[in-house]
Amino acid sequence: MTTSSSTRRLSLGAIAVAAALVAHGAHAATTLRLSTYVNEVDIRYEGFKKFAELTAAKTNGRVKVEIFPSATLHGWSEGVDAVQGGVSDISWIPADKRLPCYRVTSLYPTAVNLDGQIEMDAAYADLMRGEAAKVGLVPLINSNYSYDQEWWFEERVADLGKLDGKLVRSIGPLVSMMIETWGGKPVFVAPKEVFQSAERGVVDGINMGVATYSSWKLWSVMPYMVNASLFYGNINYMINKQKFDGLSAADQKALQAAARESEEWLKPRYENWVDERVGNAVMKGGGAAVSIPKAQRMSLINSVQKKWDVEVDKACGADMANKVRGLYAKHQ
């Protein structure tokens, strides 16, 4: 063998090894950073862990989900910017003006039956899919809090519809309208700051989910809960569209299946966890919980629904607005 032919064979061997390494790299695991405001005590954190486990299993390890709890990657209102800018790959999406229809319908004043919640949430996400795509997002996980969203005060409130100037923590434009319609003043406070705000008297009342409320140990500062069940609520977790489109068709399908299965897994656990937290607070922690009678509940909903529908029609357009309202009507 001549030196030149030996060198040629070594070169060809090196090229083959390099090609194999490149091919291996092409199939290396994709890591998706999931950002959530819930902390590790919250049962919904277990739901995200389940989603990560299902994703890894369904993609044979090709896609890995890394969870960042307690809003460690970005603040409450920064979900769209964070996902667009690569700070996170999957995040909760707040009531952002760049998603006008989602902004006014992900929280909507209506009485819904949660027996078909998973199907209702999936249909809602599908309605929002086109709007999300325009800003580089894809709806992925539904985080329904309809069962969970309640009102808290330091002392008993005789009528939620008569807030008499109370400063009440709001989570978005609809809740702000509710508070104003009922004579209160809305104050926006991020979840991580609610305890200090309540403790220092920055707010007189709080609108928040039981799960988040309990996870941040707020029963000790505002122990009187009003169980009102006034709306459909769904904080959608969306994924960066470019990141999603970069996955193979099989992995896209697997990721979506993992999301749906994690929602189904979490629903009964979430509801039981909420019930348990309320029960423990009332029985052991000095809390109090009252439910609004059906007639009062419907009166409160009706006091804001028509007014809010003006915003829905404007933001969604008549056709989409009617589709969304039709979905809610189907699940009443």
C-alpha positions in Angstrom: 0.0 0.0 0.0 1.4 3.4 -1.0 1.4 6.3 1.4 -1.0 8.3 -0.7 -3.6 5.4 -0.9 -3.2 4.8 2.9 -3.8 8.5 3.5 -6.8 8.5 1.2 -8.3 5.6 3.1 -7.7 7.3 6.5 -9.4 10.4 5.1 -12.4 8.5 3.9 -12.6 6.8 7.3 -12.5 10.2 9.0 -15.3 11.5 6.7 -17.4 8.5 7.5 -16.9 9.0 11.3 -17.8 12.7 10.9 -20.9 11.9 8.9 -22.0 9.5 11.6 -21.5 12.1 14.3 -23.5 14.6 12.3 -26.3 12.1 11.7 -26.2 11.3 15.5 -26.4 15.0 16.3 -29.4 15.4 14.0 -31.3 13.0 16.2 -30.1 14.5 19.5 -32.8 15.3 22.1 -34.6 18.5 21.8 -35.1 20.3 25.2 -38.2 22.4 25.7 -38.1 24.9 28.6 -41.6 25.1 30.1 -42.2 28.2 32.3 -45.0 28.3 34.8 -46.0 30.6 37.6 -47.2 27.7 39.9 -44.7 26.6 42.6 -43.6 23.0 43.4 -46.2 22.7 46.2 -49.1 23.2 43.7 -50.7 20.0 42.3 -50.5 21.6 38.8 -46.7 21.2 39.1 -47.3 17.5 39.2 -49.3 17.8 36.1 -46.4 19.5 34.3 -44.1 16.7 35.5 -46.6 14.2 34.1 -46.5 16.0 30.8 -42.7 15.9 30.8 -42.7 12.1 31.5 -45.3 11.4 28.8 -43.4 13.5 26.3 -40.2 11.7 26.9 -41.9 8.3 26.7 -43.9 9.1 23.6 -40.9 10.5 21.7 -38.5 7.8 22.9 -36.4 10.5 24.6 -36.1 12.6 21.5 -38.0 15.5 23.2 -37.3 16.5 26.8 -39.3 19.0 28.8 -37.5 21.0 31.5 -39.9 22.7 34.0 -39.2 26.2 35.5 -41.7 26.9 38.4 -42.6 30.0 40.4 -42.1 32.4 37.4 -38.4 32.0 37.6 -37.9 32.7 33.8 -40.2 35.7 33.4 -42.9 37.7 35.0 -46.7 37.3 34.8 -47.4 39.5 31.8 -44.4 38.5 29.8 -45.5 35.2 28.4 -45.7 36.2 24.7 -42.4 38.1 24.7 -40.7 35.2 26.6 -41.8 32.6 24.1 -41.2 34.8 21.0 -37.7 35.7 22.3 -36.6 32.3 23.3 -36.5 32.9 27.1 -38.9 29.9 27.3 -40.2 27.5 24.7 -43.5 26.8 26.4 -45.2 29.3 28.7 -48.6 30.4 30.2 -50.0 33.2 28.0 -51.8 36.0 29.9 -54.4 38.4 28.5 -52.1 39.9 26.0 -53.4 42.6 23.5 -51.5 40.8 20.7 -54.0 38.0 21.1 -57.2 40.1 21.2 -59.8 37.3 21.0 -58.0 35.0 23.5 -57.6 38.1 25.8 -61.3 38.5 26.2 -62.6 34.9 25.9 -60.1 32.8 27.9 -61.9 34.2 30.9 -65.6 34.7 30.1 -68.6 35.3 32.4 -70.8 32.1 32.1 -71.9 29.1 34.1 -70.2 26.1 32.6 -70.6 22.4 33.3 -67.1 20.9 33.8 -68.1 17.3 33.1 -66.9 17.9 29.5 -64.1 20.2 30.4 -61.3 18.4 28.5 -63.3 18.4 25.2 -64.4 22.0 25.8 -60.8 23.2 26.4 -59.6 21.4 23.3 -62.3 23.0 21.2 -61.5 26.4 22.7 -57.8 26.0 21.9 -58.6 25.1 18.3 -60.7 28.3 17.9 -57.7 30.3 19.1 -55.1 28.5 17.0 -55.2 30.9 14.0 -54.8 34.0 16.1 -51.9 32.4 18.0 -50.1 31.4 14.8 -50.1 35.1 13.7 -47.8 35.9 16.6 -45.7 32.8 16.4 -47.4 30.6 19.0 -49.2 27.2 19.0 -51.7 26.3 21.8 -50.5 23.2 23.6 -51.7 22.8 27.2 -55.0 23.9 28.6 -54.8 24.9 32.3 -58.5 25.2 33.2 -59.2 27.0 36.4 -63.0 27.4 36.1 -63.4 25.0 39.1 -60.9 26.9 41.1 -61.3 30.7 40.7 -62.7 32.3 43.9 -62.8 35.5 46.0 -61.2 36.2 49.4 -61.6 38.9 52.0 -60.3 39.5 55.5 -63.9 39.5 56.9 -67.3 38.3 55.7 -68.7 40.0 52.7 -72.5 40.0 52.7 -72.9 40.6 48.9 -70.1 40.2 46.3 -72.2 42.5 44.1 -71.7 45.3 46.6 -68.0 45.9 47.1 -68.4 49.4 48.4 -65.1 50.8 47.2 -63.0 47.8 48.3 -59.6 47.4 46.5 -59.7 43.9 45.0 -56.9 42.1 43.3 -57.7 41.4 39.6 -56.2 38.9 37.2 -57.3 40.6 33.9 -59.7 42.9 32.1 -62.9 40.9 32.7 -62.3 40.6 36.4 -61.5 44.3 36.5 -64.9 45.0 34.8 -66.6 42.8 37.3 -65.0 44.6 40.3 -65.9 48.0 38.9 -69.5 46.9 38.0 -69.9 45.8 41.6 -68.6 49.0 43.1 -65.0 48.0 43.9 -61.6 49.1 42.5 -59.4 46.6 40.7 -55.7 46.3 41.5 -53.3 44.2 39.5 -50.9 42.2 41.6 -48.7 39.3 40.3 -49.2 35.9 42.0 -45.8 36.0 43.8 -46.6 39.5 45.3 -50.2 38.8 46.5 -49.2 37.6 50.1 -47.3 40.8 50.8 -50.0 43.0 49.2 -52.7 41.3 51.4 -50.6 41.4 54.5 -49.8 45.1 54.1 -53.3 46.2 53.2 -52.5 47.1 49.6 -55.7 45.2 48.7 -58.9 44.5 50.6 -59.8 41.4 48.6 -58.4 38.9 46.2 -59.6 37.2 43.1 -57.4 34.1 42.6 -57.5 30.3 42.1 -57.6 28.2 45.3 -54.6 26.2 44.1 -52.4 29.2 43.7 -53.9 30.9 46.8 -53.2 27.8 49.0 -49.7 27.3 47.5 -48.7 30.9 48.5 -50.3 30.3 52.0 -52.8 33.1 51.7 -55.4 31.6 54.0 -53.6 33.2 57.0 -54.1 36.8 55.7 -57.5 36.6 54.0 -59.4 33.6 55.4 -62.9 34.3 54.2 -63.7 32.7 50.8 -66.6 33.3 48.5 -67.2 30.3 46.2 -68.9 32.0 43.3 -68.2 29.9 40.1 -68.8 32.9 37.8 -66.7 32.1 34.7 -65.0 29.8 32.2 -61.3 30.3 32.8 -58.4 28.8 30.8 -54.8 29.9 30.9 -53.4 28.4 27.8 -49.8 27.3 27.7 -48.4 27.9 24.2 -45.2 26.8 22.5 -43.0 28.8 20.1 -44.3 27.9 16.6 -40.9 27.8 15.1 -39.7 25.4 17.7 -42.9 23.3 17.3 -42.6 23.3 13.5 -38.9 22.2 13.8 -40.0 18.9 15.4 -40.8 15.9 13.2 -44.5 15.2 12.5 -44.4 12.2 14.8 -42.9 14.2 17.7 -45.4 17.0 17.1 -48.2 14.5 17.4 -46.6 12.9 20.5 -46.2 16.3 22.2 -49.8 17.1 21.7 -50.9 13.7 22.9 -48.8 14.1 26.0 -50.4 17.4 26.7 -54.0 16.0 26.4 -53.2 13.0 28.5 -51.6 15.1 31.2 -54.7 17.3 31.3 -56.9 14.2 31.7 -54.6 12.8 34.4 -54.6 16.1 36.3 -58.3 17.0 36.3 -59.6 14.8 39.1 -56.4 15.3 41.2 -56.6 19.0 40.8 -60.3 19.2 41.8 -59.7 16.9 44.8 -56.6 18.9 45.8 -58.6 22.1 45.7 -61.4 20.6 47.8 -58.9 19.3 50.3 -57.2 22.7 50.6 -60.5 24.4 51.3 -61.6 21.8 53.7 -58.3 21.9 55.7 -58.4 25.7 55.8 -62.0 25.7 57.1 -61.5 22.8 59.6 -58.0 23.5 60.8 -56.8 26.8 59.7 -59.6 29.2 60.8 -60.8 29.8 57.3 -64.4 30.2 56.2 -66.0 29.3 52.9 -69.5 30.1 51.6 -71.2 29.4 48.3 -73.3 31.8 46.5 -76.9 30.6 45.8 -77.7 29.9 42.1 -80.0 32.9 41.7 -77.4 35.3 43.0 -74.7 33.6 40.9 -76.7 34.1 37.7 -77.5 37.7 38.7 -73.8 38.5 39.0 -73.0 36.8 35.7 -75.9 38.7 33.9 -74.7 42.0 35.4 -71.5 41.8 33.3 -72.1 39.4 30.4 -73.8 41.7 28.0 -71.4 44.5 28.7 -68.5 42.1 28.2 -69.9 40.7 24.9 -69.4 44.2 23.4 -65.7 43.7 24.0 -65.8 40.1 22.7 -67.5 41.1 19.5 -65.0 43.9 19.0 -61.9 41.8 19.6 -63.0 38.6 17.9 -65.3 39.7 15.2 -68.9 38.6 15.1 -68.3 35.1 13.6 -65.6 34.0 16.0 -67.4 35.6 18.9 -70.5 33.6 18.2 -68.4 30.4 17.8 -66.8 30.9 21.2 -70.2 31.7 22.9 -71.7 28.7 21.1 -69.0 26.5 22.7 -69.7 27.8 26.2 -73.5 27.4 25.6 -73.0 23.8 24.6 -71.3 23.1 28.0 -73.7 25.0 30.3 
